[in-house]
Amino acid sequence: MIDYNKKLTLHRELYPMRDINISCESDRGRILSAPSLRRLQKKTQVFPLELNAAVRSRLTHSLEVSQTARFISKTILKKAKGQFGLAGLEDAFISTAEMTSLLHDIGNPPFGHFAEIAINDWMSKSGMEIFDNHVNVNEENLDLKNMLVADICNFDGNAQAIRVVTKLQRLNLSYSQIASILKYTRAAYEEKPNKDDKYSYLKKKPGYYYSEKEIVSKIKDALLLEEGCRFPITYIMEAADDISYLNADIEDAVDKGILKFEDIFRLIKEECEKMNETYLLDLVEGFYNKAKEKEDEPYQFNLFLTLTRAKLTHALVEHVSDVYLENHEALFNGSFNNALLEYDKSSKYTKAVEVLQNISIKYIYNNKDIQTLELKGHKILTSLFDNYTPLLKLSSEDFQKLVNDEQISCFISHRLIRRLSSKHIVAYKNSVTNIENNNEERYQLEEWYFRARLLIDYITGMTDDYAYDEYKTLNALK
């Protein structure tokens, strides 16, 4: 039975509220005042180290996604007509979708998704060499080591988001709000699913780390989420994200001079004809002709894109809300193994989305200038990890002394530890305190794992420009 009273609850780690609407307002206030949210204004959406404020950052993108999620959730409620136990939960349903969308990129590193590859490359090679030299593992702890290795070498912005809100920022959000951020349901230490896995899509990326497995398990139990299943509102966030970036990336590419007004229409027309897609072509052609009528005006492109974005967004919102309600039971249970926008492959809306995605991949993401900036980001991040390597090479005993402000013989480590965030160090200390210390080898393994997490937390929490400045500082550049 679909009853949202079982999903939108008052559960929270500390100080739960007595009213669901007050609980949601509390979550909203905590999220909007979170430093990690503010840092998104200086993190890459598509274009690294961008100085033009009109080009989207992670923060402006997230604001657009939250508005689209609000639109989707309100449309679903309108069509649901008071069914499914949502009476009295309308505001909570909308607010949770909206705030989750605002948070969805909060764990992303500087320099965009390419940075995830850089982090995992460094950890898989340099990091694991240090780890192997740190502890000689007996057979009884080999499985644990393999699990920690898999986990620490699978950084993902989605999994980091769960860590940010629960351990680093300690926002004490409601379980419903946290669960809705959990985009993928596989732990980073678990193997990728086979194609025939019934939750293959929901598990295609890491959703949380070993370090957060206990809080995730507690949330799943409280909200009656079966293993491998997703929170229903997460599907809305995902659809809002997919809808929002389609037009946005093309608009930003024009601002950057990568594409021109005439290019956009020509590329869409070519791609539509290649795919035999008429819905988007008719839509775009109509607005293109309207814009051409005003070609003497300086903002003809803005008119073309504004009209296209508004019409397409409205149509896609109507479409995904229908898909949501048509598959409501599976979505409520979290077993729906698809993205809402990709579910009906034959739909004209799905084909329209594919056209825009193909254009972005071919002409924006693979643009030489963007790839050059991504390479710079890769160099900056790998260099930062190299610079902080002395902290990972310390013994557990020496590192404990270091974080407790005691003297050790490594001069450079004393200087490096002072550059780390105090909140991140507190998270490390809390984690290490909870390690069972009746097995010395196990303790050594887990302590190093949390130390590596500490370094990843610090570097991935940086903004683009801060990471660049830190790179120049530590490499003695001016």
N, C-alpha and C positions, 0 to 999 in steps of 0.2 A: 504493500500500500504506500502511495506517495504522500508523505506528510513532512513538510519542511520544518515542523517543530522539532524534528529529530536531527536536523542538520544545522539550522540557525539557532544555536543554543547560547546559554550564558557561561559555558565552560571557559575557564581562563586559568593560567597557572597561579596567579596571585590576585586576591581581592576581586572576585567576580561580582558583577552588578546584579541588580534585582529586576531590571527592566531591559528588554532586548533593544529598544531604541536608544536608551541611554548607553548601553554597551557598545552599540555601533558608533554613536557619537564619540565615545571615549576612544575607540579604535581610530576614528578619523583624525581626532586631535593628535594622537600619538604619532600617526603616520606623517601628517603634515609638518610636524615639528622635528622629525627625525633628521639628524645631520646627513645620514646616508642618502636621503632623498634629495637634499639640497645639492649634494655633490654631483648628482646626475646632470646638472646644468653645464658641467665642464667635462662630461664624458661623451665619447663619440657615438653617434647614431650610425652614420655611414661614412662621414668624412672626418678623419682624424685631425686633431690640432686645428680645428676650424675657427677662424677669427670672425667670420661673418655671423652676427647674431641672428640673422633671418634664417640661416640654415639650421635645421633641427638638431638639437642635442638629445641625449637620452631623456632629459626632463621634459622638454617640449613634446617629444614623441609620446611620453607616458601620459601627459595631460590630454593629448588627443585620444589616446587609447581609452582613458577613463571616461571621456565624454561619449565615445562610441559604445562602451560597455553599459553606460547609463541608458543610452538610447535602446540598446538591445533588451536590457532587462525590463524597461518600461513597456516595450512592445510585447514581450512575452506575457507580462502581467495583464495587459489589455486583452490579449487573445485568450488567456487562461480563464478569464471571467470569474474570478473568485474561487476556482477549484484548487485541488491539490494541497489543501492545508496551508495556503498562503495568506488567508485572511488574517489581518493584523500583523503580517510580516512583510508587507509590501516595501516599506521604507528600509527594512533590514536587508531584504533581497537586493534592492537597488544599490544601497550603500556598500554592501559587501562586494558586489561586482565592480563598482566604481573604484573603491579603495584598493582592491586586489590588482586592478589594472594600473593604478598609479604605482604600485609596488613591484610590478612584474619584472622590471629590469634592475631592481635595486642591488642585485648581486653581480651585475656585469662588471668586468674589469675595464681599465682604460683601453682605448684604441680599438674598441669593437670586438666582434666575435673572433676575429683573427687572433686576438690575444689569448683566447682559450687554447688555441693550438700551440702558441709559444710557451705557455705555462706548462702544459702537459708534455711537450717535447723536452723542456729543461728538466722537469721532475723525473721523467722516464729515463733520462741519461745521467746527467750530473747528480741529481738528487738521489737516485737509486744507488749510484756508486758510493756516495757517502753513507747511505743507509746500510748497505752491505758491509761496509767497514765498521759500522757503529756497534753491531751486535752479532755475535756468533750464535746462530739459532739451532737449538736441539730439535729433534723430530716432533716433540710434543707441542712446540710452539710454531711449527712451520706453517700450519694452516692460518694461524693468526697473522703471521708476517705476510703471507701471500694476499690475505684479505686487505691488510693495511696498504700494501703496495698498490693493489688494484684501485683502492679508494683514493689515495693521494695522487695518483697519476691520471685521474679522471675529473679534473676540475670542470665545472659547468656553472654558468651564471645562474641557472635555475636552482641548482642545489645550494649555491652560495647565498641566494636570497633567503632560504630557510635559515641558514646559519646567521645571517645578518640580523634578522628580526628576533631570533630566539636567544642567540648567544653573544653577539657582538654589540648590538644596540639594546638588547634586552627590553624590547618595547612592551612586553607583557600584553600582546594582542589576544583577542578571543581565539579559541581553537578554530572556530568557523572561519575567521579571517586568515589564520595561518594555513589552514587546510586548503583554502582556495588559491593560495600561492603555489601549492605543490603541483606543478604542471605535469611532471612525470613521476611515476610511482615506483621506479626501480632505484635501489640504493646504488651508490657509485661503486661499491665493492662487489656487486652482483654482475654476473655475465649478461651480455646483451641477449635479448630473447630471440628464439628462432622465428621464422616467418609464420609458422603454424601456431605460435603461442596466441591464445585468445586475447591477450593484452599486449600484443606486439607493438602497436602504436603507442600505447600509454607507457610502455617501458623502453622506448627507443633511445632515450637519453637518461643520464643520472638525474634523479629528483632530489636526493638528499645524501648526506655523507654518513659515514660510520659515527662521526662525532655527534650527530643529531638523531641517531636511530631511536633512542629512548623517548625523546619528546615526540617524535613522529608516531611511534607506536602508541603512546598515550593518547594522542589526538585521534588516531584511527579508532581506537577502542571507544572513546567518548562519543564520536560522531557516527559510529556503526559503519565504518568503511572497511569492506572486505579487502583482503590482500590483493594488491595489483589494481585496485579500483581508485577512481579519482573523485574528488568533491564536485558536485554538479555545477557550481558557479564557476569553476575553473574553465569549463568549456566556453562560457560567455567571455571571459577574459581573453582566451586564446583567439576566439573569433574576432573580437574587437581589435586585437593586435594585428591579425592578418588583414583586416579591412583597412586599418589606419595607415599602414606603411605602403600600400599599393600606389596610391596617388602621391603620397608624401615624398617618396624617393625620387620620383620623376620630377616633381616640382623643385626639389633641392638640386637635382642635376642641372636644371635650367639656371637656377641662381648661381651655380658654380661654373656655368659656361660649357658644361659637358654636352648638353643637348640644347637645341634651339626649338622655337615654337613649331616651325615647319617639320623638324625632325620627329617630333612627338606624333603628329598626325600621320606622317608617312610610315613610321615604324609600326604604329598600331594598325594601320590599314594593311600593311604587308603581312603582319603576324596573324591578323584576323582572316585574311584571304587564304593563308597557308593552312590554317586550322579549320577553315570553313565556318567561322564564327561570325554571325550577323548581328547579334544583339548589341555587343559593344561597338561594332563598326557603325551601326545606325545611330547610336547614341552620340558617339564622338563626332561623326560627320555633321550631324545637326548643329552641335555646339561650335564646331570648327567654322562652319559657314556663317554662323551668327557673329563669331569673333572677326572673321574676314571682312564683314560689313563695316567693322569699326577699325580697319587696319591702320588708319591714319592716327588713331589714338595710341598713346604709349603703353597702355595696360591691356592690350588685346589678349595677350597670353593669360593674364590673370583671370579675365572673363571666361576664357575657354576652360581653364583648369578648374575654376571655382564652380562653374555649372556642371562640369563632368563629375567632379568629386562629390558634390551635393547629391546629384541624381543617382550616381552609382552607389554611394554609401547608403542612401535610403533604401534602394532596391536590395542590397546585400543584407541589411539589417532585417528587412521583412523576410528574406529568404532563410537566414539562420534562425530566426525566431520560429519559423514554421518547422524547420528541421528539429529544433529543440523540443517542441511540443509533440511532434509526430513520433519522436523516439524518447518520450519523457521518462518512462519507467527505467530504461537502460541508462539514461543520463542521470537520473536521480540516484540510482544504485552505483553509478560511477563505472559501469562495465561497458559503456559505449566506446568502442575501440576505433574512433575516428575523430578528426577535427570537423566541426560543424560545417565549415566552409568547403571542405573537400569530400564530404560524404556522398553526394549525388554526382558522380562523374559525368553524367549525361546532361546535367543542368546547364542552362545558358549562363548562369551566374558563375559556376565553377569554371567554365571555359573562359569567361571574361577575365577571371582572376588569373588563370594560367597565362593568358596573353600578356597581361601586365607584368607578371613574374618573369616571363621569358625575356621581355624587353629589359627589365632591371638587371637580370643576370648577364645578358649579352653586352649591354651598352653602358651600364653604370658600375656594377660590382667588379667587372673585369676591365674597367678603364685603367690605363697605364698609370695615371697620376694617383689614383686611389690605391692601387697595388704598391706603388712606391712608398706612400705614406704608411701602408700596412707593414712593409718591410722595415721602415724606421721604427714603428711601434714594436715589432718583434725584437729588433736590436736593443731598444731601450729596456724592455722587460727582461730579456735574458741577461743583459748586463747588470740590472738591479739584483737579480737572483745571484749572479756571480759575486757581486759586491758584498752580499749578506751571507755568503757561504760560511765564513768563519763561525757564525752562530750555530750552524748545523753540524759543524765538525767538533764542537765541544762535547765533553762527556756529560752525562746527565747531571752528575754532581756539580760540575763547574757551571752548567747553565742554571741550575737551581740557585746557586750562589749569586749569579749575575742578576737574575730577576728579583732577588731579595736585596740587591744593592750591596753585596759583599764583594771583596776583592778576589780576583783570580789573576793568573799570570798573563793572559792574553789581552794586551793593550787595546788592539783594534776592536775586540768584542765589547769592551767597556764603552767605546764610543758608539758602536752600532746599536746597542740595546737601547740607548737613550734616544734614538731616532724613532723607535717604534711607538705606536699609539698605546697609551696607558689602558684604554678599554680592551684592546686586543691582548695585552699582557694579563689583565684580570681574567679574561676568558680562558687563556692558557692555564693560569694558576688553578682556576676552578675545575678544569678538566683533569689536570694532573692530580689534584687532591682526591678525585674520585676513582683513581686507578687502584685496583687491588694490588697491594705490595707484598703479598705472601709468596709471589713468584718473581724473583729478581729479573729474570730474562724477559718475562712478559712486561714487567714494569718498564724496562729499557726500551722495548719495542713501542709501547704505547706513548711513552714520554716523547720519543723522537717524532712520532706521528703528530702529536699535538704541537710540537715545536715547529714542524714543517707547516702545519695549518696556520700557526701564528704568523709565519713569514708570508704565506699566501694571502692571509687576511689583510696584512698591511699593504702589500703591493697591489692587490686587486682592488683595495678600497681607495687607491689614489685616483685623482682626476688626471686627465691627459697632460695638462700643463705641469701639474705637480710632479708627475712621474718623469717628465722631460727635465724639469729643473733638478730633481734628485739625481737623475742620470748624469747631468753635467757636473753637479757638485761632487759626486763620488768618483767621477773620472777626471777630476781636476781640470774641467774645461770652463772656458769663459764665453 
